[in-house]
Amino acid sequence: MHTDLADGGTAAAGEPCDLVTVPARQGLEAVDILRRGAAPDVVGPVIHDGACDTLGFLVPPGTAQGWDVPGSACTRTDGRGLRIPAEPPVSGSGWLLPPAADTPVTDPAVLRVALDQAARLIEAADNCR
């Protein structure tokens, strides 16, 4: 099953994935870093919670097993939980970046680098105050 998106693209609905959650500030910095990089299409769907306290990056299943980035969590699905949905999977949440056919999930290695860089930028900015 495929879901039509507003821009005319499609995303494979029902694909299994894990979910990396981070504080919104770090997540937004990471999205900016990923989208400004050499390959701006490397960031997959991103969910924000209703209060905009956290962002969730959809990543390939199995990512949670080796995920150890401080300040973040990765929820394992084992192929039976979270799947790329047409609508955000959590009540009261929304898509910051909706699913797209060309980037179904974010590469965890690329996300790790972006989150590390985002944490350093935030720390530097906070130390300048």
Buried (B, 14 or more C-beta within 10 A) or exposed (E): EEBEBEEEBBBEBEBBBBBBBBBBBBBBBBBBBBBEBEEEEBBBBBBBBEEBEBBBBBBBBBBBEEBEBEEBEBBBBEEEBBBBBBEBBBEEBEBBBBBBEEBBBBBBEBBBBBBBBBBEBBEEEEEEE
